[in-house]
Amino acid sequence: MGKYNFDKWIERTGTNCVKYDFAKESGYSGEELSLWVADMDFETVPEITDALVERAKHGIYGYSMPKKDYWDTVTSYMENEHNYKTKREWYLNAPGIVFALAMAIRAITKEGDSVIIQRPVYHPFTRMVEANNRKLINSPLKEVMLNGTIHYEMDLKDFEEKIQLHNVKLFILCNPHNPVGRVWTRDELISIGEICRKYGVVVVSDEIHFDFVYPGFKHTCFASISKEFGNMTISCTSPTKTFNLAGLQISNVIIENEEIREKVIEEIKSVGYDEPNIFGMIACKAAYEFGKPWLEELNEYLLGNLNYVREFLKKHLPKISLIEPEGTYLIWLDFRAYQLTKEELEQKIVKEAKLRLNVGGMFGEEGEGFERVNLATPRAYLEKAMKQLEQVFVDLR
């Protein structure tokens, strides 16, 4: 038994919680168990809460900026936990990763320029490209069989051909990958990076899940691989996913290249974002100073949840294939063996099993027939969800 109790259920309804409070507004009954949006049902690090309460007691919450001690903490975390030695002047703040993606797209490309992504992938990648009137280029990940199960790989040939054909200016990398759970190897990152370097493509690397890596795998910050890669990369990091702080709106964006950095800063200024959230700054600093023991226990708990789902499916629902995750607390489940239409699949999951998951098609058409499931919840809640899934799918042939 560890120091932290991840089995404890914290009631989130009535807290303006996106995951639980707005089901009916989204067309759901509200009876469904929620395993969708990517935040956690766990209390954060106690030292974070203490730091927030202490700051709140001050009673004045005016315009604020991070000081040297904040940046010392962030740069130390990146070096000690992710083997990426950074400098203070490389950083800028943003309220979140999706905002940072949009600013990068607007800073590096102009309307009509091509931006490449790898579907199935986190759906705001698509939304930010299209909403800013850029041309979306998709180089789908390849499904290959590895040890009898599906494994996703980058299609380097297709990727390079599309960069050439469409004169791509920007690549949005998801590392670790959401939703398929790949933690890209150093060699894979070098291969994709060399293609981008060859054609002068700037890389935006979304690394928000970088603290969630399962045993046997290792995350590599794309920009840390070489000076050349660092010089062409916008690295998007945040404590919010790791420490369940999404509502505090804080991210730390790393841009080594001064010219690229200034372009992004100017774009951020143009939309009127000036200072970060004071509570986001306080939480980030406390998280990176005190959060490691909590995170280590959390990752053990998540591994236990993953092992539970794997064994449950193997025993009770063998037609549902778990795409083995290497990182993140999100799992990608393949329901295609049931040969249901997307409407039939959603009917079964939402109306009959009373579950709210993330439908695979939202990550691109390559995700049709899949569902994304959030493991970051107390085991008892996850067990209840799996049993409800079994009741509906066990007799389907």
C-alpha positions in Angstrom: 0.0 0.0 0.0 1.5 3.3 -1.1 1.3 6.7 0.5 -1.5 7.9 -1.9 -5.0 6.4 -2.3 -5.9 6.2 -5.9 -8.8 3.9 -5.1 -10.6 6.8 -3.4 -13.6 8.0 -5.3 -13.9 11.8 -5.5 -17.4 13.0 -6.5 -16.9 15.5 -9.4 -20.5 16.3 -10.3 -21.4 19.8 -9.4 -17.9 21.1 -9.9 -18.4 22.5 -13.5 -16.6 19.3 -14.6 -16.6 18.7 -18.3 -16.3 15.0 -17.8 -19.5 14.6 -15.7 -21.5 17.8 -15.5 -22.5 18.5 -19.1 -23.7 15.1 -20.3 -27.2 16.1 -21.1 -26.0 19.2 -23.0 -24.0 16.8 -25.2 -26.9 14.5 -25.9 -26.2 11.9 -23.3 -28.6 10.8 -20.5 -26.2 11.4 -17.7 -26.4 7.8 -16.5 -23.4 6.7 -18.5 -20.1 5.9 -16.8 -17.5 8.5 -18.1 -14.2 7.1 -19.4 -13.7 9.7 -22.1 -12.1 13.2 -21.8 -8.4 12.9 -20.8 -8.3 14.2 -17.3 -8.1 12.0 -14.2 -10.4 11.1 -11.4 -7.6 11.4 -8.8 -6.8 14.1 -6.3 -3.6 15.9 -7.3 -0.3 16.0 -5.3 -1.1 17.3 -1.8 1.8 19.8 -2.0 0.2 21.4 -5.0 -3.1 21.9 -3.2 -1.2 23.3 -0.2 0.7 25.8 -2.4 -2.6 26.9 -4.1 -4.4 27.4 -0.8 -1.4 29.3 0.6 -1.4 31.6 -2.4 -5.2 32.0 -2.4 -4.9 33.3 1.2 -3.1 36.3 -0.1 -6.3 37.7 -1.4 -4.9 39.6 -4.4 -4.7 37.9 -7.7 -3.4 40.6 -10.0 -1.3 40.5 -13.2 1.5 38.0 -12.7 4.5 36.6 -14.4 6.8 33.7 -13.6 10.1 34.6 -11.9 13.5 33.0 -12.0 12.6 30.3 -9.5 9.8 29.1 -11.7 12.0 28.7 -14.7 14.8 27.1 -12.7 12.3 24.5 -11.5 10.9 23.9 -15.1 14.4 23.6 -16.7 15.6 21.3 -13.9 12.6 19.0 -14.4 13.2 18.8 -18.2 16.8 18.0 -17.6 16.4 15.5 -14.7 13.3 13.8 -15.8 13.5 14.0 -19.6 17.2 14.4 -20.4 16.6 17.6 -22.2 18.9 20.5 -21.2 17.1 23.7 -21.9 17.7 27.4 -21.4 15.4 29.9 -19.8 15.4 32.1 -22.9 13.9 29.3 -25.0 10.7 29.3 -23.1 7.3 31.0 -23.4 4.0 30.3 -21.6 0.7 29.5 -23.2 -2.6 28.7 -21.5 -2.6 25.2 -23.1 -1.2 22.9 -25.7 -4.0 23.4 -28.3 -3.6 27.2 -28.0 0.2 26.7 -28.6 -0.5 24.5 -31.6 -2.7 27.2 -33.1 -0.1 29.9 -32.5 2.6 27.8 -34.1 0.4 27.1 -37.2 -0.3 30.8 -37.6 3.3 31.9 -36.9 5.1 29.4 -39.2 2.6 29.1 -42.1 0.2 31.3 -44.1 -3.3 30.6 -45.2 -3.3 27.8 -47.8 0.0 26.3 -46.7 0.1 22.6 -46.0 0.4 21.1 -42.5 1.0 17.3 -42.1 -0.3 15.1 -39.3 -0.5 11.3 -38.7 -4.0 10.0 -38.1 -5.6 8.6 -36.1 -4.4 11.4 -33.9 -5.6 13.8 -31.2 -8.5 15.6 -33.0 -7.6 19.2 -32.2 -4.6 18.8 -34.6 -7.2 18.6 -37.4 -9.4 21.3 -36.0 -6.5 23.8 -35.5 -5.2 23.3 -39.0 -8.6 23.6 -40.7 -9.8 26.5 -38.5 -6.8 28.5 -39.5 -7.4 27.9 -43.2 -4.4 25.8 -43.8 -4.3 22.7 -46.0 -4.5 19.5 -44.0 -2.3 16.7 -45.2 -2.7 13.3 -43.6 0.0 10.6 -43.6 -1.8 7.8 -41.8 0.0 5.5 -39.3 0.4 2.0 -40.6 -1.3 -0.9 -38.8 1.2 -3.9 -38.8 1.0 -7.2 -36.9 3.4 -7.6 -34.1 3.3 -10.8 -31.9 -0.2 -11.4 -33.1 -1.6 -7.9 -32.3 -1.9 -4.6 -34.1 1.1 -2.3 -33.8 1.2 1.2 -35.3 4.2 2.5 -37.2 5.0 5.7 -39.1 4.7 5.4 -42.9 8.0 7.1 -43.8 7.6 6.6 -47.5 4.1 8.1 -47.6 5.2 10.9 -45.3 8.1 12.0 -47.5 6.1 11.8 -50.7 3.3 13.9 -49.3 5.8 16.5 -48.0 7.3 16.8 -51.5 3.9 16.8 -53.3 2.2 19.4 -51.1 5.2 21.5 -50.2 4.5 20.9 -46.5 5.7 23.7 -44.1 4.8 22.2 -40.7 4.5 18.8 -39.1 2.6 18.2 -35.9 4.0 15.3 -34.0 2.2 13.5 -31.2 4.9 12.1 -28.9 3.8 10.0 -27.0 0.9 9.3 -29.3 -2.7 9.9 -28.5 -4.8 7.8 -29.0 -2.7 4.7 -30.2 -0.3 4.9 -27.2 3.0 4.6 -29.1 6.1 6.0 -27.4 8.2 6.7 -30.5 11.7 5.3 -30.3 14.7 7.5 -30.8 15.4 5.8 -34.2 11.8 6.4 -35.4 12.1 10.1 -34.3 15.4 10.4 -36.1 13.9 8.9 -39.3 11.0 11.3 -39.4 13.1 14.2 -38.3 15.6 13.7 -41.0 12.8 13.9 -43.6 11.6 17.2 -42.0 15.1 18.6 -41.9 15.7 17.6 -45.6 12.7 19.6 -46.7 12.8 22.5 -44.2 9.7 21.4 -42.3 9.2 22.9 -38.8 8.2 20.3 -36.2 5.6 21.0 -33.5 6.0 18.2 -31.0 3.1 17.7 -28.6 4.8 16.0 -25.6 2.0 16.5 -23.0 1.9 12.8 -22.2 5.6 12.4 -21.7 5.4 11.5 -18.0 3.3 8.4 -18.7 5.5 5.7 -20.1 5.1 2.0 -19.3 7.9 -0.3 -18.2 10.2 -1.3 -21.1 9.8 2.0 -23.0 11.5 5.3 -22.9 10.3 8.7 -24.0 12.7 10.9 -26.0 12.1 14.6 -26.4 12.3 15.2 -30.1 14.2 18.4 -29.8 16.8 16.8 -27.5 18.1 14.4 -30.2 20.4 16.9 -31.9 21.1 20.6 -32.3 19.6 20.4 -35.8 16.4 19.0 -34.5 16.3 21.5 -31.6 16.7 24.3 -34.1 13.6 23.3 -36.1 11.3 22.3 -33.2 8.5 23.9 -31.1 8.2 21.6 -28.1 4.9 21.8 -26.3 5.0 20.6 -22.6 2.7 21.0 -19.6 2.2 19.7 -16.1 -1.5 19.6 -16.6 -1.9 16.1 -17.9 0.6 14.6 -15.5 -0.7 16.1 -12.3 -4.4 16.6 -13.3 -4.3 20.4 -13.5 -6.0 21.0 -16.8 -8.4 23.7 -15.4 -5.4 25.8 -14.3 -4.4 26.6 -17.9 -0.6 26.5 -18.0 1.9 25.2 -20.5 5.6 25.7 -21.2 6.6 25.9 -24.8 10.3 25.4 -25.7 11.6 27.0 -28.9 15.4 27.0 -29.3 15.4 28.8 -32.7 15.3 32.6 -31.9 13.7 33.5 -35.3 10.9 30.9 -34.9 10.4 31.9 -31.2 10.0 35.5 -32.1 7.4 34.7 -34.7 5.4 32.6 -32.2 5.7 35.4 -29.6 4.3 37.9 -32.0 1.4 35.7 -32.9 0.6 35.2 -29.2 0.7 38.9 -28.7 -1.7 39.4 -31.6 -4.4 37.5 -29.9 -4.0 39.4 -26.7 -2.6 36.7 -24.4 -0.3 38.5 -21.9 0.3 36.7 -18.6 -0.2 33.2 -17.5 -2.7 32.1 -14.8 -1.1 32.8 -11.4 -2.5 29.5 -10.0 -1.2 27.6 -13.0 2.3 28.9 -12.3 2.0 28.0 -8.6 0.8 24.5 -9.4 3.4 23.9 -12.0 6.3 24.8 -9.7 4.9 22.7 -6.9 4.3 19.8 -9.2 7.8 19.7 -10.5 9.3 20.2 -7.1 7.3 17.8 -5.1 5.3 15.6 -7.5 7.7 12.7 -8.3 6.7 10.3 -5.5 3.0 10.8 -6.3 3.7 10.3 -10.0 5.6 7.1 -9.5 2.7 5.6 -7.5 0.2 6.9 -10.1 2.1 5.2 -12.9 2.1 1.9 -10.9 -1.7 2.3 -10.4 -2.3 3.0 -14.1 -0.3 -0.1 -15.0 -2.5 -2.1 -12.7 -5.6 -0.7 -14.4 -4.1 -1.6 -17.8 -3.3 -5.1 -16.6 -6.9 -5.5 -15.3 -8.5 -4.4 -18.6 -6.1 -6.7 -20.7 -7.0 -9.8 -18.6 -10.7 -8.9 -18.5 -10.9 -8.6 -22.3 -8.9 -11.8 -22.8 -11.2 -13.8 -20.6 -14.6 -12.2 -21.2 -14.5 -10.3 -24.5 -11.7 -11.7 -26.7 -13.2 -10.1 -29.9 -12.2 -6.7 -28.5 -8.5 -6.2 -29.2 -6.4 -4.0 -26.9 -3.8 -2.1 -28.8 -1.0 -2.4 -26.3 -0.1 1.0 -25.1 3.5 2.0 -24.5 2.5 5.3 -22.8 -0.4 7.6 -21.9 -3.3 6.7 -19.6 -5.5 6.2 -22.7 -6.1 2.9 -24.3 -7.2 2.2 -27.9 -9.7 -0.7 -28.2 -10.5 -2.4 -31.6 -14.2 -3.4 -31.9 -14.0 -4.1 -35.7 -14.4 -7.9 -35.2 -18.0 -7.3 -34.5 -18.6 -5.8 -37.9 -20.9 -3.1 -36.6 -21.6 0.2 -38.3 -20.4 3.2 -36.3 -24.0 3.9 -35.5 -24.6 0.4 -34.2 -21.4 0.4 -32.2 -22.4 3.7 -30.5 -25.9 2.3 -29.8 -24.3 -0.7 -28.1 -21.8 1.3 -26.0 -23.9 4.4 -25.1 -27.5 3.3 -25.0 -27.0 -0.3 -23.9 -23.8 -0.6 -22.0 -24.3 2.9 -20.6 -20.7 4.0 -21.2 -19.3 7.3 -22.5 -16.1 6.6 -24.3 -14.3 8.5 -27.1 -15.6 7.3 -30.5 -12.6 6.3 -32.7 -13.8 8.2 -35.7 -13.2 11.6 -34.0 -9.4 10.9 -34.4 -9.8 10.5 -38.2 -11.5 7.9 -40.4 -8.6 5.5 -39.6 -10.2 5.3 -36.1 -13.5 4.0 -37.2 -14.4 0.9 -35.3 -12.2 1.8 -32.4 -12.9 3.4 -29.0 -10.6 5.4 -26.8 -10.9 4.6 -23.0 -9.5 6.6 -20.1 -7.8 4.4 -17.5 -7.2 7.2 -15.0 -10.0 6.4 -12.6 -10.4 4.3 -9.5 -10.3 0.5 -10.2 -13.8 -0.1 -8.9 -15.2 2.4 -11.4 -13.2 0.7 -14.2 -14.4 -2.7 -13.2 -18.0 -1.6 -13.3 -17.5 -0.2 -16.8 -15.9 -3.4 -18.1 -18.8 -5.5 -16.6 -21.3 -3.2 -18.3 -19.4 -3.6 -21.6 -19.4 -7.4 -21.1 -23.2 -7.6 -20.6 -23.8 -6.0 -24.0 -21.1 -7.6 -26.1 -20.6 -11.1 -24.6 -23.3 -12.7 -26.7 -22.4 -11.0 -30.0 -21.0 -13.4 -32.5 
